Amino acid sequence: MQTEATVGVVEGGGPARKLVAHHQRPVQQQQSQVGTVSQLIAGGVAGAVSKTCTAPLARLTILFQVQGMHSDASTLRKTTIWREASRIVNEEGFRAFWKGNLVTIAHRLPYSSISFYAFERYKNILQLLMGVENHGTNISTDLFIRLAGGGLAGITAASVTYPLDLVRTRLSAQRNVIYYRGIWHALRTISREEGVLGLYKGLGACLLGVGPNLAISFSVYDTTRSYWQLHRPQDSTVLVSLACGSLSGIASSTVTFPLDLVRRRMQLEGAGGRARVYKTGILGTFGQIIKAEGVRGIYRGILPEYYKVVPSIGIVFMTYEKLKQVLSKLDSCR
């Protein structure tokens, strides 16, 4: 969909574009054409803006996710979002809501850029391999390409940037006692105390979750946006981006949240010299959590995640779209 309502996950071709191409003017199509560098810049900045805006809720989510590692059941039952937020303000100060935000941005810039760009490339490759680049009437093939492209893009981006994600978790999980003093200190300390492989703790759970997460997110967004644009092409770009982006975020987070929780806890294994809690891999960790905390334990922190995901996903897609429009206009003026 090369239109002013285009978003990064569908810009660049194929069946999704053809669903609305006949509704748009050629001038609009030309303005939305952006190059590789523009895609990378737009994706990276969109991710950084989104993460900064929702950092307080993101930190609350992480704190809830890891509570069960060193807390008993009676303590967990007393914890609420309001109490945890009040504790942060009283004990750590208001700025502590953004603890770890710098590494979040350092991680999100390359992660968003790689995932958006890789999705476009994987989708184009799959279209060529399946012979659908010039005709997009097969809806099931179109959906498969979106799912596969989103999953592969997520796996690629997560693998490249994983050490920064692990550092982010450890910095965000710190409360009153500061063991890691920053990004570089954390990277050096973890490498020295736990070995280089320590920077990749929980990578298996990450890859199991990030593929389905982005596959669902991209495909739901792409499909709902195509349908919306086909039936209501006059609607505001901002409205469509926010609505479809938020829906895709809720869907993907609901399905993959248990794996995300396991990833966070595995990332904290051995942090600060603490003894390991989970020693039996991903399935064993699931079993230990359910046994100690019940089925609700694998969804601990889902509420602040829901509060976060609607503005987070909405902002990232909306910002990406607007930046692409600005960059495409700048390119056309050269």
Salt bridges, closest charged atoms under 4 A:
GLU11 OE1 - LYS324 NZ 3.97
GLU84 OE2 - ARG87 NH2 2.95
GLU84 OE2 - ARG175 NH2 3.71
GLU91 OE1 - ARG87 NH1 3.09
GLU92 OE1 - ARG59 NH2 3.12
GLU92 OE2 - ARG87 NH2 2.93
GLU92 OE1 - LYS99 NZ 2.73
ASP142 OD2 - ARG146 NH2 2.78
ASP165 OD2 - ARG263 NH1 2.31
ASP165 OD1 - ARG264 NH1 3.69
GLU194 OE2 - ARG170 NH1 2.62
GLU194 OE1 - LYS201 NZ 2.64
ASP222 OD2 - ARG146 NE 3.26
ASP235 OD2 - ARG232 NE 2.63
ASP260 OD1 - ARG263 NH2 2.22
GLU269 OE2 - ARG276 NE 3.87
GLU293 OE2 - ARG265 NH1 2.66
GLU293 OE1 - ARG300 NE 3.09
GLU305 OE1 - LYS308 NZ 3.37
GLU321 OE2 - ARG225 NH2 3.33
ASP331 OD1 - ARG334 NH1 3.54
